[in-house]
Amino acid sequence: MLPKAELHLHIEGTLEPELLIRLARRNGIALPTTDPEALRRARGRFGDLRSFLDVYYDGVAVLRTEQDFYDLGRAYLARAHAGGVRRAEIFLDPQQHLSNGVPLEAVFGGLSAALAEADAAFGLSGDLILCFLRDWGADAAQDMLSAALPFREHFIGVGLDSAEVGHPPSLFRDVFARARSEGLRRVAHAGEEGGPDYVWEALDVLGVERVDHGIRAMEDADLVQRLRDERVPLTVCPLSNVALRVVGTLADHVLPAMLDEGLLVTVNSDDPAYFGGYIDDNFTAVRNELGLDERHLHTLAANSFAACFAPPQRRAAWQRELDISTTAATAVANGAGAPRAHGPHQDLGR
């Protein structure tokens, strides 16, 4: 299992049916069904991003207490550890929780406790990125940032998510400028539903350090050159793109072309409980369906460490572990004995 970082993951999108049912019972919330398989089948019928969001927000409604958010975070982090994740930069949608009457203390308290536990138990480094719901508008984003700043120690950055079309990045110029003045990292969803112009705006107007999705950047040669020259990371989510019909099939995906262009592209899971796979499932899918070899997979994992917001020393340690892991796998494939790993990182997640 290659060590890797996950940089595009919505924690609310990790709510598996079994946990959803448990939390609904705990909080006295009625569900249309308590059959996990029926809920799982309903998640495979998305026609577009909007139809997914309707189901997604219904699920979010069961999250009510600090314990709920702790349980949600703990379940994802354990699964991520099993999938080789060393670093997780996790998106959070607090506007939705506030609208459900959940205080920020509960949201940040539960998730921060889960992150601390995962670091102690697994050596899995994690941080939260607070996302603004773009379809709620710029004023609501400003209000959200004001409400969140007293909890500044619990998150490292801001992002922009939800329905793209009709809500271009430029609408959020002021709130991203304010976030920058607060020393927060900045990312934004762009180039999934929206075209290359949304990616240009995210870069030039919002000053983002990473572009989430970004696959439609491939439609603009000048933009591709800029992304390559400036080493702008792109957090691509292949199984999500298929589930939301952004691409017809995985075989149609532009990921191989992005790699061929030398872009700093990464693979992530987005909302894995809804889109049929966690990050290791996405790696397996692109290997099997797109014909990517071990060299490509190593590049994707290395890109994820280069693109993350962790301190340089930790990124370097994970990269060394990745190099050792890849060398060992190559030796086994060639019929030689795997070299013994030495040093402080040899037991991380193995």
Secondary structure, DSSP 4 states (H G I P E B T S, - for coil): ---EEEEEEEGGGG--HHHHHHHHHHHT---S---HHHHHHHTT--SSHHHHHHHHHHHHTT--SHHHHHHHHHHHHHHHHHTTEEEEEEEE-HHHHHHTT--HHHHHHHHHHHHHHHHHHH--EEEEEEEEEGGG-HHHHHHHHHHHGGGGGG--EEEEES--TT--GGGGHHHHHHHHHTT-EEEEEESSSS-HHHHHHHHHTS--SEEEE-GGGGG-HHHHHHHHHHT--EEE-HHHHHHTTSSSSGGG-SHHHHHHTT--EEE--BSHHHHT--HHHHHHHHHHHH---HHHHHHHHHHHHHHS-S-HHHHHHHHHHHHHHHHHHHHHHTTSPPPPP-STTTTTT-
